[in-house]
Amino acid sequence: MALARFGVSLDEDLLKALDGFVVENNFPNRSQAIRHLVEKNLVEKKWQCNQMVAGAVVLLYDHHKGAITTKSNDIQHDYYDVILSSLHFHLNHDNCLEIIAVKGTAKRLTELSDKLIGMKNIIHGRLVMSRTD
């Protein structure tokens, strides 16, 4: 895809905030930061419109607590139509990291992630979505 150049006028305070955003997020330049912000806005709009998106559900949990693996598998079987793949990592003797690749409507993926992240004994969970087109 070809890049198009255009000029942007910002007041000084907004420009300082943009420069701070560039530094905080290690972007190589302002253009990359602006691309990131526009893309993020477009993806969030797709979430709200319940369009097709792809992403990952990331879960961190202690596999010794409860029957978390069984419960997670039961939930995942109910959403087999949107799950592409899953990876399971043993971080140490107790903790596991699971990454579930997903593709479907934003609403369906949010339902799945809410159920998984809401399970008892989940240490941390997050849904990351991006547009598919």
C-alpha positions in Angstrom: 0.0 0.0 0.0 1.4 3.4 -1.0 1.9 6.0 1.7 0.3 9.4 1.3 1.7 12.5 3.0 -0.4 15.3 4.5 0.1 18.2 6.9 -1.4 18.3 10.4 -1.9 21.4 12.5 -1.9 20.9 16.3 -1.8 23.4 19.1 1.4 23.3 21.2 -0.1 21.4 24.1 -1.4 18.7 21.9 1.9 18.4 20.0 3.7 18.0 23.3 1.3 15.3 24.3 1.9 13.6 21.0 5.6 13.8 21.4 5.3 12.3 24.9 3.2 9.5 23.5 5.9 8.8 20.9 8.6 8.6 23.6 6.4 6.5 26.0 5.6 3.9 23.4 9.0 3.9 21.6 7.6 4.9 18.2 10.3 5.9 15.8 8.4 9.1 14.8 5.2 11.0 15.0 3.8 9.5 11.9 4.0 6.0 13.4 2.3 7.2 16.5 -0.5 8.8 14.5 -0.9 5.6 12.4 -1.2 3.6 15.6 -3.9 5.9 17.1 -5.9 6.0 13.9 -5.8 2.2 13.6 -6.7 1.7 17.2 -9.7 4.0 16.7 -10.8 2.1 13.6 -10.5 -1.3 15.4 -12.5 0.0 18.4 -15.2 1.2 16.1 -15.4 -2.3 14.6 -15.8 -3.7 18.1 -18.7 -1.4 18.7 -20.3 -2.3 15.4 -19.9 -6.0 16.1 -17.9 -6.6 12.9 -15.5 -9.4 12.1 -12.3 -9.1 14.1 -9.4 -11.4 15.0 -7.3 -11.5 18.1 -6.2 -13.4 21.2 -7.4 -14.2 24.6 -4.5 -14.3 27.0 -4.9 -16.0 30.4 -2.5 -16.4 33.3 -3.5 -18.9 36.0 -2.2 -21.3 38.7 -3.2 -24.7 37.4 -3.3 -26.1 40.9 -6.2 -24.0 41.9 -9.6 -25.5 41.2 -10.4 -27.4 38.0 -9.4 -24.4 35.9 -8.2 -26.3 32.9 -11.3 -28.4 32.7 -13.5 -25.3 33.1 -11.6 -23.5 30.4 -11.9 -26.4 28.0 -15.6 -26.6 28.6 -16.0 -22.9 27.8 -13.8 -23.2 24.7 -15.8 -26.1 23.4 -18.9 -23.9 23.5 -17.0 -21.4 21.3 -15.3 -23.8 18.9 -16.6 -21.8 15.9 -14.4 -18.7 16.8 -11.3 -20.4 18.2 -8.5 -20.9 15.7 -5.9 -22.4 18.0 -4.6 -22.3 21.5 -1.1 -22.4 23.0 -0.4 -23.5 26.6 2.9 -22.6 28.3 4.2 -23.8 31.7 5.8 -20.7 33.1 6.9 -22.4 36.3 5.7 -25.2 38.6 2.5 -23.5 39.4 1.6 -20.9 36.7 0.5 -21.4 33.1 0.0 -18.9 30.3 -2.6 -19.7 27.7 -3.0 -17.8 24.4 -6.2 -18.5 22.5 -6.2 -17.2 18.9 -9.7 -16.2 17.8 -11.7 -14.8 14.9 -15.3 -13.9 14.8 -17.7 -11.1 15.6 -16.6 -8.7 18.2 -19.6 -9.5 20.4 -18.9 -13.3 20.2 -15.2 -12.9 21.1 -16.0 -10.5 23.9 -18.5 -13.1 25.3 -15.9 -15.8 25.2 -13.2 -13.7 26.8 -15.5 -12.5 29.5 -16.3 -16.1 30.5 -12.7 -17.2 30.4 -11.3 -14.1 32.2 -14.2 -14.3 34.7 -13.3 -17.8 35.9 -12.3 -18.2 39.5 -8.5 -18.3 40.0 -7.6 -16.4 36.8 -4.6 -14.3 37.8 -4.7 -12.1 34.7 -6.7 -12.1 31.5 -7.0 -9.9 28.5 -8.7 -9.8 25.1 -6.7 -8.2 22.3 -8.6 -7.7 19.0 -7.7 -6.3 15.6 -9.5 -5.8 12.3 -9.4 -8.6 9.8 -9.4 -6.5 6.6 
